[in-house]
């Protein structure tokens, strides 16, 4: 069965491509390489023993998308990762985010709509919940007004999918992830941010390697046990496996609704300082950091209730925070050796 993975050379997309190939799926990746590297293909092939088909494609180009689906008329499902994802950048350049994240989604759905039986997995985000009133966050928690254009594109994307599913043969699952971290245990693929990292863990590992002088902790006066923000950090391989399980659910027609929604997290919240101390433990070194002012737009606490995913999908996160950080550290050490050559 042929599965299209859009944005498949990115952090989560590449790990999902690995898990798909491990389960015997034929994978076709499209990526515009704006925030990824062609070398990731080699990493996927070294892990799985098979190079996935790849096409460089900008999904904002409608004619190119139409041509792709004509040439790949046997695609049975799509896992859609292709999107810009930096919250700060989305505030500075909202039109870029609306064009990239919404138009690409529409053009892919327009082609899927032509099929008699189509399966669609959407890369959504816990950002749709905003600052939820109750913890842990269930799928029934109200979707709050978005705090950034990025978050808004995820909310709009979910609504578009629901509307299209009502009038087509598309069945979809929306996966709302919490905070993906880590790397494949082989250290063949992992998170490779371009420029200054926007996420906590790659900034930690780069600081650990001496690439950054110190880590900034944005605020220690939040109403949490140690004053720092709390998030739900999930190993990227666990997250990737959730996509495969969700896809198999649609293939086996086990879905109870045309569009289903699942939280994908660990169910445990960890503070910024807890993550730092866990990294210090697995790396056996002290991490230089300083407390600075709060960052605009940061919510205080967010972690998932994963009961629905555990019971309905039969999926559960396996890796601990320390295991996730150890894999991220192993990846960071490897890529720095590669770059040093």
RAJO-V827872 format. One line per field, one symbol per residue. phi: phi as a letter, one per 20 degrees, with the letter a starting at -180 (. if undefined). psi: psi as a letter, one per 20 degrees, with the letter a starting at -180 (. if undefined). burial: # if it has 24 or more other C-alpha atoms within 12 Angstrom, else .. Layout:
BEGIN
phi = ???
psi = ???
burial = ???
END
This chain:
BEGIN
phi = .ecedemfdfgfgfffgfffffenfeddddbemfcbcfffgffffffembeffbcfbeffegfffffffffcfefdacdddgafcegfffffcffgffffeeffffffffffffefbcccddfdbfffeleffcdfeefegffegfebgggfffffgfffffffffcbeedccedeeedfbnbfffmecaecfemffedfffffffffenfdfaeedenccffcgdndfdcdedfffgfffffffffffffelefecfcdccfcbencecfgfffgfffgffelbedfbcecfgdfnfefbbbeedgfffeeemdbfdeegffffffffffgfffffffff
psi = ppppoqkijaghgghhgghghhjjqppppqqijhkrqhihghgghhgijppqqppppoiioghhgggghhhlijpiqpoohoqqjogghhhhmhhggggghghggghghhhhhiqhoqppppnaqihhibnqhqqrpriiqqprpqiqhghhhgggggggggghhhjajppqpoooqdnprarqhikhqapmqpbpqiqgghhghhghijhqgrpponpkkqmrhjiqqproopphgggghhggggghghgjlipirhpqpppoahjppprghhgghhghghilqqppqqparqppiprgpoqqojgghggghkqpphqrgggghhhhgggghghhhghi.
burial = .####################...#########.####.##.###.##..##########....##.##..#..#############..##..#..#################...################..#####.#.#..#################.##..##################.#######...#.###########.....######.......########################...#..###################.###.##...##.........############...#.#####################......
END
